[in-house]
Amino acid sequence: MELKDLKQFVASHDNFEIRVITHSGSRFYQVELEDVEGERHMLTQRAKPMLFRSLDDAYMDLKRAGIHRAYLVQHVPHDEVIGRDAHYSEPLTSRMPLVF
């Protein structure tokens, strides 16, 4: 989903979740939208995943799209390494609310 498509989606929908995703050991952030049907859409630029170097950069583009709340999700490979299921969508164990 391109940034212009995200702006249009936000203007016409109100039931969705925005996630700012980072991986342990990485300095980059990606933005993902999950709609009411459970479909996930990565924010892209010219059909390639959009990467942000800082949370501030992600905040600026999300604000321009009309979004002021999101969740920070950090993927930690430890769970997969020891054979435990990863629980990225459980709010108390893997997500931190962001307001900007």
All heavy atoms as an XYZ file, in Angstrom:
827
protein
N       0.849     -1.168      0.000
C       0.000      0.000      0.000
C       0.897      1.233      0.000
O       1.727      1.398      0.879
C      -0.888     -0.044      1.251
C      -1.737      1.173      1.433
S      -2.800      1.121      2.895
C      -4.045     -0.001      2.359
N       0.721      2.049     -1.013
C       1.485      3.289     -1.127
C       0.960      4.314     -0.116
O      -0.162      4.204      0.370
C       1.375      3.848     -2.542
C       1.935      2.941     -3.625
C       3.444      2.934     -3.698
O       4.064      3.987     -3.429
O       4.015      1.883     -4.024
N       1.747      5.335      0.179
C       1.363      6.365      1.148
C       0.073      7.080      0.722
O      -0.801      7.322      1.547
C       2.504      7.359      1.339
C       2.384      8.304      2.518
C       2.233      7.536      3.831
C       3.579      9.220      2.603
N      -0.079      7.370     -0.558
C      -1.305      8.022     -1.032
C      -2.516      7.105     -0.846
O      -3.608      7.569     -0.526
C      -1.166      8.476     -2.480
C      -0.957      7.375     -3.483
C      -0.832      7.943     -4.887
C      -0.467      6.907     -5.899
N      -1.363      5.808     -6.048
N      -2.325      5.801     -1.023
C      -3.409      4.842     -0.792
C      -3.772      4.770      0.688
O      -4.935      4.612      1.048
C      -3.023      3.453     -1.293
C      -2.742      3.429     -2.782
O      -3.398      4.190     -3.524
O      -1.862      2.653     -3.200
N      -2.764      4.895      1.549
C      -3.006      4.893      2.992
C      -3.849      6.099      3.381
O      -4.796      5.972      4.169
C      -1.678      4.894      3.756
C      -1.769      4.945      5.277
C      -2.471      3.712      5.833
C      -0.390      5.076      5.890
N      -3.538      7.259      2.824
C      -4.322      8.469      3.110
C      -5.782      8.274      2.722
O      -6.690      8.630      3.469
C      -3.752      9.680      2.364
C      -2.455     10.174      2.910
C      -1.956     11.356      2.097
C      -0.591     11.781      2.540
N      -0.076     12.912      1.760
N      -6.019      7.697      1.547
C      -7.382      7.446      1.092
C      -8.078      6.422      1.983
O      -9.260      6.565      2.298
C      -7.389      6.967     -0.358
C      -6.948      8.023     -1.336
C      -6.786      7.472     -2.750
O      -6.852      6.262     -2.973
N      -6.554      8.368     -3.695
N      -7.366      5.395      2.394
C      -7.935      4.357      3.253
C      -8.351      4.956      4.595
O      -9.435      4.692      5.095
C      -6.918      3.228      3.459
C      -7.465      2.073      4.235
C      -8.098      1.028      3.580
C      -7.353      2.021      5.616
C      -8.610     -0.044      4.296
C      -7.864      0.959      6.340
C      -8.497     -0.075      5.670
N      -7.488      5.767      5.184
C      -7.765      6.391      6.485
C      -8.979      7.316      6.389
O      -9.796      7.379      7.308
C      -6.524      7.157      6.988
C      -6.844      8.034      8.176
C      -5.418      6.177      7.332
N      -9.115      8.022      5.266
C     -10.240      8.936      5.098
C     -11.579      8.213      5.001
O     -12.609      8.755      5.387
C     -10.023      9.793      3.861
N     -11.560      6.967      4.529
C     -12.829      6.266      4.320
C     -13.091      5.116      5.296
O     -14.165      4.529      5.266
C     -12.887      5.737      2.887
O     -11.830      4.823      2.662
N     -12.138      4.782      6.148
C     -12.310      3.687      7.107
C     -11.940      4.174      8.511
O     -11.103      5.050      8.673
C     -11.413      2.502      6.747
C     -11.757      1.873      5.447
N     -11.319      2.370      4.240
C     -12.506      0.787      5.152
C     -11.777      1.612      3.265
N     -12.507      0.641      3.790
N     -12.536      3.531      9.511
C     -12.185      3.900     10.882
C     -11.834      2.704     11.753
O     -11.473      2.854     12.904
C     -13.307      4.711     11.533
C     -14.602      3.925     11.634
O     -14.678      2.831     11.054
O     -15.525      4.422     12.287
N     -11.919      1.499     11.219
C     -11.635      0.308     12.007
C     -10.426     -0.419     11.414
O     -10.562     -1.305     10.571
C     -12.855     -0.619     12.032
C     -12.710     -1.697     13.076
O     -11.779     -1.687     13.872
N     -13.632     -2.633     13.064
N      -9.251     -0.024     11.856
C      -8.013     -0.627     11.385
C      -6.948     -0.426     12.449
O      -7.129      0.329     13.390
C      -7.567     -0.025     10.046
C      -7.347      1.455     10.100
C      -6.108      1.971     10.436
C      -8.389      2.337      9.826
C      -5.908      3.339     10.491
C      -8.198      3.702      9.877
C      -6.956      4.202     10.209
N      -5.839     -1.130     12.303
C      -4.728     -1.006     13.251
C      -3.445     -0.763     12.476
O      -3.181     -1.421     11.479
C      -4.609     -2.288     14.069
C      -3.537     -2.228     15.123
C      -3.538     -3.473     15.994
O      -4.539     -3.704     16.682
O      -2.526     -4.196     15.960
N      -2.662      0.183     12.953
C      -1.360      0.488     12.361
C      -0.285     -0.052     13.291
O      -0.327      0.163     14.498
C      -1.168      2.007     12.178
C      -2.218      2.573     11.217
C       0.243      2.328     11.712
C      -2.032      2.143      9.787
N       0.676     -0.747     12.712
C       1.806     -1.278     13.489
C       3.116     -0.761     12.905
O       3.333     -0.814     11.701
C       1.806     -2.797     13.441
C       0.589     -3.399     14.071
C       0.655     -4.905     14.035
N      -0.591     -5.440     14.534
C      -1.316     -6.336     13.890
N      -0.903     -6.823     12.740
N      -2.436     -6.760     14.407
N       3.976     -0.275     13.774
C       5.332      0.102     13.401
C       6.193     -1.060     13.870
O       6.276     -1.345     15.058
C       5.756      1.427     14.070
C       7.189      1.769     13.686
C       4.804      2.552     13.683
N       6.808     -1.752     12.923
C       7.488     -3.017     13.209
C       8.994     -2.841     13.120
O       9.518     -2.238     12.190
C       7.043     -4.094     12.208
C       5.531     -4.268     12.285
C       7.757     -5.407     12.470
C       4.958     -5.100     11.176
N       9.667     -3.396     14.108
C      11.128     -3.446     14.085
C      11.566     -4.848     14.493
O      10.834     -5.570     15.176
C      11.746     -2.384     15.013
O      13.171     -2.418     14.871
C      11.393     -2.628     16.461
N      12.727     -5.230     14.055
C      13.284     -6.534     14.396
C      14.472     -6.325     15.312
O      15.216     -5.360     15.155
C      13.712     -7.288     13.136
C      12.579     -7.606     12.230
N      11.847     -8.762     12.335
C      12.012     -6.901     11.223
C      10.892     -8.754     11.429
N      10.970     -7.630     10.738
N      14.633     -7.210     16.250
C      15.740     -7.052     17.190
C      17.050     -7.023     16.406
O      17.270     -7.820     15.504
C      15.696     -8.171     18.216
O      16.727     -9.058     18.116
N      17.895     -6.081     16.747
C      19.178     -5.936     16.070
C      19.112     -5.087     14.809
O      20.133     -4.822     14.203
N      17.931     -4.642     14.413
C      17.792     -3.829     13.207
C      17.605     -2.367     13.588
O      17.064     -2.048     14.631
C      16.587     -4.291     12.391
O      16.387     -3.437     11.291
N      18.027     -1.482     12.702
C      17.851     -0.046     12.929
C      16.729      0.518     12.068
O      16.565      1.722     12.000
C      19.147      0.680     12.605
C      20.262      0.310     13.533
C      21.483      1.136     13.239
N      22.564      0.681     14.082
C      23.809      0.578     13.693
N      24.132      0.910     12.474
N      24.727      0.157     14.520
N      15.997     -0.337     11.405
C      14.960      0.112     10.492
C      13.573     -0.252     11.016
O      13.415     -1.198     11.779
C      15.152     -0.513      9.105
C      16.425     -0.071      8.450
C      17.519     -0.922      8.393
C      16.545      1.189      7.897
C      18.696     -0.528      7.799
C      17.726      1.600      7.301
C      18.797      0.738      7.252
N      12.586      0.508     10.553
C      11.195      0.302     10.936
C      10.348      0.165      9.679
O      10.627      0.811      8.674
C      10.677      1.500     11.749
C      11.430      1.721     13.024
C      12.580      2.500     13.048
C      11.005      1.146     14.214
C      13.288      2.698     14.215
C      11.703      1.343     15.399
C      12.842      2.122     15.390
O      13.542      2.307     16.550
N       9.333     -0.682      9.743
C       8.353     -0.826      8.673
C       6.983     -0.528      9.252
O       6.759     -0.697     10.452
C       8.350     -2.241      8.108
C       9.584     -2.584      7.311
C       9.503     -3.997      6.763
O       9.363     -4.936      7.526
N       9.575     -4.120      5.452
N       6.054     -0.141      8.405
C       4.698      0.153      8.843
C       3.745     -0.821      8.171
O       3.836     -1.052      6.960
C       4.307      1.608      8.506
C       2.844      1.861      8.843
C       5.199      2.581      9.254
N       2.871     -1.391      8.984
C       1.889     -2.357      8.499
C       0.496     -1.929      8.941
O       0.318     -1.465     10.067
C       2.214     -3.731      9.082
C       1.208     -4.803      8.788
C       1.531     -6.087      9.516
O       1.281     -6.159     10.738
O       2.019     -7.016      8.854
N      -0.473     -2.079      8.057
C      -1.868     -1.800      8.374
C      -2.621     -3.124      8.372
O      -2.448     -3.932      7.459
C      -2.477     -0.871      7.323
C      -3.956     -0.552      7.483
C      -4.195      0.907      7.192
C      -4.807     -1.413      6.590
N      -3.413     -3.367      9.418
C      -4.293     -4.530      9.432
C      -5.727     -4.018      9.416
O      -6.132     -3.256     10.295
C      -4.062     -5.409     10.655
C      -4.922     -6.653     10.624
C      -4.612     -7.639     11.731
O      -3.514     -7.575     12.320
O      -5.481     -8.472     12.000
N      -6.478     -4.433      8.398
C      -7.855     -3.955      8.273
C      -8.817     -4.846      9.049
O      -8.403     -5.825      9.680
C      -8.263     -3.803      6.803
C      -8.191     -5.099      6.026
O      -8.270     -6.182      6.628
O      -8.060     -5.036      4.791
N     -10.100     -4.515      8.996
C     -11.119     -5.209      9.779
C     -11.271     -6.676      9.350
O     -11.647     -7.518     10.154
C     -12.466     -4.456      9.724
C     -13.106     -4.548      8.368
C     -13.396     -4.929     10.797
N     -10.942     -6.993      8.109
C     -11.011     -8.382      7.637
C      -9.800     -9.197      8.048
O      -9.725    -10.386      7.778
C     -11.148     -8.420      6.104
C     -12.482     -7.941      5.587
C     -12.460     -6.451      5.297
O     -11.370     -5.891      5.087
O     -13.544     -5.841      5.294
N      -8.810     -8.562      8.657
C      -7.602     -9.262      9.079
C      -6.507     -9.280      8.034
O      -5.469     -9.897      8.246
N      -6.718     -8.604      6.913
C      -5.680     -8.541      5.884
C      -4.619     -7.530      6.299
O      -4.924     -6.480      6.837
C      -6.284     -8.133      4.544
C      -7.190     -9.169      3.950
C      -7.678     -8.762      2.582
O      -6.876     -8.214      1.791
O      -8.864     -8.982      2.321
N      -3.374     -7.875      6.018
C      -2.253     -7.001      6.369
C      -1.666     -6.390      5.102
O      -1.485     -7.063      4.103
C      -1.188     -7.793      7.106
C      -1.676     -8.298      8.430
C      -0.637     -9.115      9.112
N      -1.123     -9.521     10.419
C      -0.421    -10.243     11.254
N       0.793    -10.635     10.935
N      -0.936    -10.584     12.417
N      -1.361     -5.100      5.198
C      -0.810     -4.357      4.076
C       0.424     -3.608      4.560
O       0.345     -2.800      5.482
C      -1.825     -3.341      3.543
C      -3.175     -3.931      3.278
N      -3.481     -4.565      2.101
C      -4.288     -4.001      4.050
C      -4.731     -4.976      2.141
N      -5.244     -4.655      3.316
N       1.566     -3.875      3.939
C       2.790     -3.157      4.266
C       2.793     -1.830      3.523
O       2.339     -1.746      2.382
C       4.032     -3.956      3.863
C       4.235     -5.237      4.642
S       4.387     -5.019      6.416
C       5.949     -4.220      6.545
N       3.320     -0.803      4.162
C       3.480      0.486      3.506
C       4.633      0.357      2.519
O       5.719     -0.113      2.869
C       3.764      1.567      4.543
C       3.673      3.002      4.084
C       2.275      3.304      3.540
C       3.972      3.940      5.225
N       4.373      0.739      1.275
C       5.376      0.573      0.226
C       5.652      1.902     -0.466
O       4.890      2.858     -0.351
C       4.890     -0.441     -0.840
O       3.680      0.031     -1.417
C       4.699     -1.819     -0.253
N       6.756      1.907     -1.180
C       7.130      3.045     -2.017
C       7.659      2.477     -3.318
O       8.639      1.721     -3.311
C       8.186      3.899     -1.327
C       8.516      5.168     -2.050
C       9.440      6.046     -1.227
O      10.216      5.564     -0.408
N       9.353      7.342     -1.441
N       6.977      2.788     -4.399
C       7.317      2.236     -5.723
C       7.338      0.708     -5.698
O       8.268      0.071     -6.202
C       8.639      2.783     -6.222
C       8.621      4.272     -6.452
C       9.925      4.764     -7.050
N      10.024      6.181     -6.837
C      10.948      6.756     -6.087
N      11.874      6.038     -5.507
N      10.961      8.058     -5.926
N       6.343      0.138     -5.041
C       6.117     -1.318     -4.958
C       7.192     -2.065     -4.157
O       7.280     -3.277     -4.235
C       5.973     -1.915     -6.349
N       7.984     -1.357     -3.374
C       8.972     -1.994     -2.493
C       8.666     -1.582     -1.058
O       8.197     -0.468     -0.812
C      10.386     -1.562     -2.865
C      10.806     -2.063     -4.221
C      12.231     -1.700     -4.515
C      12.605     -2.217     -5.889
N      13.965     -1.885     -6.235
N       8.918     -2.460     -0.088
C       8.637     -2.105      1.314
C       9.338     -0.812      1.713
O      10.519     -0.607      1.422
C       9.190     -3.287      2.106
C       9.215     -4.412      1.141
C       9.474     -3.798     -0.210
N       8.586      0.064      2.368
C       9.123      1.349      2.811
C       9.823      1.143      4.156
O       9.235      0.601      5.084
C       7.967      2.331      2.945
C       8.355      3.746      3.050
S       6.843      4.747      2.912
C       7.568      6.326      2.689
N      11.069      1.570      4.236
C      11.849      1.448      5.465
C      12.108      2.832      6.038
O      12.430      3.764      5.306
C      13.179      0.750      5.197
C      13.104     -0.698      4.726
C      14.504     -1.206      4.395
C      12.462     -1.574      5.777
N      11.983      2.938      7.344
C      12.246      4.191      8.046
C      13.472      3.997      8.924
O      13.626      2.968      9.569
C      11.040      4.574      8.913
C       9.794      4.821      8.114
C       8.876      3.807      7.917
C       9.548      6.057      7.553
C       7.733      4.022      7.186
C       8.405      6.286      6.814
C       7.495      5.262      6.628
N      14.313      5.009      8.985
C      15.537      4.929      9.791
C      15.302      5.267     11.253
O      16.130      4.972     12.095
C      16.610      5.845      9.219
C      17.089      5.377      7.862
C      18.179      6.308      7.337
N      18.552      5.919      6.011
C      19.654      5.227      5.727
N      20.452      4.855      6.691
N      19.924      4.897      4.488
N      14.182      5.918     11.555
C      13.881      6.262     12.946
C      12.375      6.292     13.153
O      11.603      6.387     12.196
C      14.483      7.619     13.314
O      13.790      8.651     12.630
N      11.958      6.239     14.404
C      10.542      6.362     14.719
C      10.008      7.724     14.314
O       8.873      7.840     13.856
C      10.305      6.128     16.212
C      10.276      4.682     16.671
C      10.148      4.619     18.187
C       9.153      3.925     16.015
N      10.819      8.756     14.463
C      10.389     10.106     14.066
C      10.036     10.171     12.584
O       9.066     10.816     12.199
C      11.457     11.140     14.390
C      11.568     11.429     15.870
O      10.578     11.177     16.600
O      12.636     11.902     16.305
N      10.830      9.507     11.740
C      10.528      9.481     10.308
C       9.192      8.784     10.046
O       8.391      9.249      9.230
C      11.635      8.774      9.527
C      12.934      9.553      9.509
O      12.905     10.768      9.797
O      13.977      8.943      9.204
N       8.966      7.679     10.729
C       7.696      6.960     10.583
C       6.541      7.824     11.080
O       5.490      7.900     10.435
C       7.745      5.637     11.331
N       6.729      8.499     12.214
C       5.692      9.376     12.769
C       5.294     10.452     11.762
O       4.113     10.728     11.573
C       6.166     10.081     14.037
C       6.363      9.225     15.250
C       7.007      9.728     16.359
C       5.905      7.913     15.316
C       7.198      8.967     17.498
C       6.096      7.142     16.445
C       6.738      7.672     17.541
O       6.920      6.917     18.648
N       6.276     11.084     11.127
C       5.993     12.182     10.200
C       5.118     11.716      9.041
O       4.139     12.369      8.691
C       7.285     12.808      9.686
C       7.965     13.704     10.707
S       9.310     14.691     10.031
C      10.432     13.441      9.443
N       5.468     10.579      8.436
C       4.670     10.091      7.311
C       3.284      9.636      7.755
O       2.299      9.837      7.052
C       5.395      8.963      6.580
C       6.449      9.485      5.617
O       6.486     10.710      5.390
O       7.218      8.674      5.087
N       3.191      9.029      8.931
C       1.883      8.612      9.432
C       1.007      9.817      9.756
O      -0.189      9.816      9.473
C       2.041      7.703     10.654
C       2.617      6.324     10.353
C       2.885      5.561     11.655
C       1.694      5.524      9.452
N       1.609     10.866     10.324
C       0.846     12.082     10.606
C       0.311     12.698      9.319
O      -0.821     13.156      9.269
C       1.718     13.105     11.335
C       1.814     12.890     12.810
C       2.609     14.032     13.417
C       2.774     13.862     14.895
N       3.524     14.965     15.505
N       1.139     12.710      8.279
C       0.703     13.252      6.985
C      -0.479     12.465      6.417
O      -1.291     13.000      5.679
C       1.849     13.231      5.979
C       2.822     14.335      6.195
C       3.848     14.393      5.071
N       5.098     14.802      5.641
C       6.264     14.239      5.432
N       6.367     13.212      4.620
N       7.355     14.681      6.014
N      -0.558     11.180      6.778
C      -1.664     10.344      6.297
C      -2.889     10.453      7.197
O      -3.908      9.840      6.923
C      -1.208      8.893      6.215
N      -2.785     11.224      8.286
C      -3.922     11.404      9.180
C      -3.990     10.415     10.318
O      -5.019     10.254     10.958
N      -2.889      9.750     10.603
C      -2.840      8.754     11.676
C      -2.081      9.333     12.862
O      -1.023      9.930     12.694
C      -2.159      7.465     11.175
C      -2.998      6.861     10.055
C      -1.953      6.478     12.305
C      -2.321      5.765      9.311
N      -2.632      9.146     14.055
C      -2.003      9.678     15.260
C      -1.808      8.624     16.339
O      -1.343      8.949     17.430
C      -2.837     10.838     15.812
C      -3.009     11.939     14.813
N      -2.003     12.819     14.503
C      -4.039     12.258     14.009
C      -2.418     13.652     13.577
N      -3.655     13.331     13.254
N      -2.179      7.383     16.045
C      -2.011      6.288     17.002
C      -1.534      5.057     16.250
O      -1.959      4.797     15.132
C      -3.323      5.968     17.687
C      -3.948      7.182     18.356
C      -5.120      6.759     19.110
N      -4.541      6.238     20.345
C      -5.205      6.025     21.445
N      -6.476      6.217     21.481
N      -4.611      5.593     22.528
N      -0.660      4.311     16.887
C      -0.149      3.077     16.291
C       0.364      2.193     17.421
O       0.319      2.572     18.590
C       0.977      3.394     15.304
N       0.837      1.019     17.057
C       1.475      0.122     18.013
C       2.897     -0.148     17.543
O       3.130     -0.371     16.353
C       0.736     -1.217     18.107
C      -0.596     -1.120     18.801
C      -1.768     -1.023     18.078
C      -0.661     -1.111     20.188
C      -2.985     -0.932     18.716
C      -1.881     -1.015     20.831
C      -3.033     -0.925     20.091
O      -4.246     -0.827     20.724
N       3.820     -0.136     18.475
C       5.195     -0.522     18.186
C       5.309     -2.010     18.470
O       4.962     -2.472     19.558
C       6.177      0.262     19.063
C       7.652     -0.095     18.902
C       8.135      0.233     17.488
C       8.491      0.633     19.933
N       5.758     -2.760     17.471
C       5.919     -4.207     17.606
C       7.377     -4.535     17.345
O       7.919     -4.187     16.300
C       5.031     -4.964     16.598
C       5.244     -6.463     16.725
C       3.573     -4.610     16.799
N       8.016     -5.202     18.302
C       9.402     -5.614     18.115
C       9.454     -7.126     18.028
O       9.050     -7.820     18.952
C      10.299     -5.131     19.244
C      11.742     -5.504     19.001
C      12.676     -4.897     20.016
O      12.278     -4.496     21.089
N      13.943     -4.852     19.673
N       9.899     -7.611     16.882
C      10.056     -9.040     16.691
C      11.384     -9.464     17.306
O      12.426     -8.913     16.985
C      10.037     -9.398     15.206
C       8.694     -9.222     14.587
N       7.704    -10.160     14.674
C       8.165     -8.198     13.883
C       6.632     -9.735     14.046
N       6.881     -8.536     13.555
N      11.315    -10.440     18.192
C      12.508    -10.961     18.845
C      12.622    -12.434     18.462
O      11.717    -13.214     18.762
C      12.411    -10.806     20.380
C      13.667    -11.344     21.050
C      12.170     -9.359     20.742
N      13.694    -12.827     17.809
C      13.805    -14.203     17.328
C      13.969    -15.236     18.444
O      13.893    -16.419     18.182
C      15.036    -14.169     16.429
C      15.833    -13.022     16.899
C      14.852    -12.018     17.438
N      14.147    -14.810     19.665
C      14.367    -15.740     20.771
C      13.260    -16.791     20.866
O      13.526    -17.971     21.062
C      14.463    -14.969     22.091
C      14.662    -15.849     23.278
N      13.614    -16.273     24.055
C      15.778    -16.403     23.801
C      14.072    -17.052     25.024
N      15.382    -17.137     24.897
N      12.002    -16.386     20.716
C      10.890    -17.323     20.843
C      10.970    -18.450     19.815
O      10.763    -19.614     20.145
C       9.548    -16.601     20.695
C       9.230    -15.739     21.904
O       9.816    -15.991     22.986
O       8.405    -14.822     21.776
N      11.263    -18.101     18.563
C      11.350    -19.135     17.534
C      12.544    -20.055     17.751
O      12.470    -21.246     17.485
C      11.432    -18.508     16.137
C      10.167    -17.810     15.700
C      10.195    -16.331     16.002
O      11.104    -15.873     16.720
O       9.305    -15.618     15.518
N      13.641    -19.493     18.240
C      14.858    -20.274     18.431
C      14.646    -21.374     19.463
O      15.134    -22.492     19.306
C      16.043    -19.357     18.841
C      17.237    -20.164     19.294
C      16.427    -18.463     17.687
N      13.917    -21.076     20.519
C      13.716    -22.084     21.568
C      12.458    -22.927     21.341
O      12.072    -23.722     22.184
C      13.676    -21.437     22.972
C      12.505    -20.463     23.099
C      14.994    -20.762     23.288
C      12.305    -19.952     24.515
N      11.801    -22.738     20.174
C      10.674    -23.579     19.820
C       9.331    -23.116     20.341
O       8.345    -23.834     20.255
N       9.271    -21.920     20.873
C       8.008    -21.380     21.373
C       7.335    -20.582     20.263
O       8.000    -19.946     19.457
C       8.289    -20.470     22.568
C       7.059    -20.125     23.352
C       7.328    -19.327     24.604
N       8.697    -19.306     25.054
C       9.212    -18.368     25.826
N       8.469    -17.368     26.211
N      10.460    -18.411     26.213
N       6.005    -20.599     20.232
C       5.275    -19.806     19.249
C       5.451    -18.325     19.547
O       5.386    -17.912     20.706
C       3.781    -20.133     19.274
C       3.481    -21.508     18.709
O       4.272    -21.975     17.870
O       2.474    -22.109     19.110
N       5.639    -17.549     18.489
C       5.738    -16.095     18.651
C       4.328    -15.523     18.773
O       3.420    -15.930     18.067
C       6.448    -15.492     17.451
N       4.144    -14.592     19.697
C       2.831    -13.998     19.944
C       2.900    -12.496     19.683
O       2.800    -11.694     20.588
C       2.387    -14.270     21.379
C       2.274    -15.720     21.686
N       1.239    -16.496     21.235
C       3.087    -16.556     22.373
C       1.399    -17.733     21.636
N       2.518    -17.800     22.322
N       3.031    -12.124     18.412
C       3.203    -10.723     18.070
C       1.923     -9.916     18.163
O       1.956     -8.713     18.245
C       3.767    -10.591     16.660
C       5.099    -11.259     16.495
C       5.331    -12.154     15.472
C       6.128    -11.011     17.396
C       6.550    -12.772     15.326
C       7.344    -11.626     17.258
C       7.562    -12.500     16.223
O       8.762    -13.113     16.083
N       0.781    -10.570     18.115
C      -0.466     -9.805     18.106
C      -1.094     -9.672     19.489
O      -2.113     -9.027     19.625
C      -1.466    -10.460     17.158
O      -1.733    -11.777     17.579
N      -0.523    -10.264     20.516
C      -1.068    -10.119     21.863
C      -0.628     -8.785     22.448
O       0.563     -8.524     22.594
C      -0.616    -11.271     22.750
C      -1.216    -12.600     22.329
C      -0.787    -13.730     23.226
O      -0.227    -13.463     24.321
O      -0.996    -14.875     22.835
N      -1.578     -7.916     22.802
C      -1.235     -6.541     23.176
C      -0.356     -6.403     24.409
O       0.475     -5.518     24.461
C      -2.587     -5.880     23.405
C      -3.562     -6.979     23.528
C      -2.985     -8.175     22.849
N      -0.482     -7.253     25.378
C       0.295     -7.063     26.605
C       1.688     -7.652     26.530
O       2.546     -7.322     27.328
C      -0.456     -7.667     27.795
C      -1.806     -7.015     28.099
C      -2.478     -7.735     29.258
C      -1.638     -5.545     28.421
N       1.943     -8.534     25.571
C       3.244     -9.180     25.524
C       4.148     -8.680     24.413
O       5.347     -8.874     24.483
C       3.093    -10.699     25.357
O       2.363    -10.963     24.155
C       2.367    -11.306     26.538
N       3.593     -8.065     23.371
C       4.479     -7.720     22.268
C       4.262     -6.336     21.681
O       5.053     -5.910     20.874
C       4.319     -8.751     21.157
O       3.030     -8.669     20.600
N       3.186     -5.646     22.052
C       2.912     -4.361     21.432
C       2.945     -3.246     22.473
O       2.537     -3.424     23.603
C       1.536     -4.353     20.775
C       1.382     -5.385     19.734
C       0.074     -5.286     19.001
N      -1.078     -5.292     19.894
C      -2.312     -5.087     19.478
N      -2.554     -4.853     18.217
N      -3.319     -5.113     20.316
N       3.435     -2.104     22.037
C       3.446     -0.926     22.899
C       2.702      0.186     22.159
O       3.034      0.499     21.019
C       4.886     -0.491     23.180
C       4.961      0.713     24.090
S       6.644      1.125     24.591
C       7.382      1.590     23.048
N       1.670      0.774     22.793
C       0.932      1.842     22.100
C       1.774      3.090     21.915
O       2.559      3.467     22.778
C      -0.256      2.116     23.024
C       0.007      1.400     24.286
C       1.135      0.464     24.089
N       1.624      3.706     20.752
C       2.297      4.953     20.421
C       1.244      6.011     20.123
O       0.274      5.740     19.414
C       3.160      4.791     19.167
C       4.242      3.726     19.181
C       4.843      3.592     17.789
C       5.312      4.074     20.187
N       1.415      7.184     20.652
C       0.550      8.317     20.347
C       1.458      9.467     19.929
O       2.392      9.810     20.642
C      -0.312      8.728     21.562
C      -1.178      9.923     21.226
C      -1.162      7.553     22.038
N       1.196     10.033     18.747
C       2.064     11.097     18.236
C       1.247     12.171     17.569
O       0.083     12.046     17.331
C       3.102     10.541     17.278
C       2.598      9.510     16.326
C       2.124      9.894     15.093
C       2.564      8.161     16.672
C       1.653      8.946     14.206
C       2.095      7.215     15.791
C       1.637      7.601     14.558
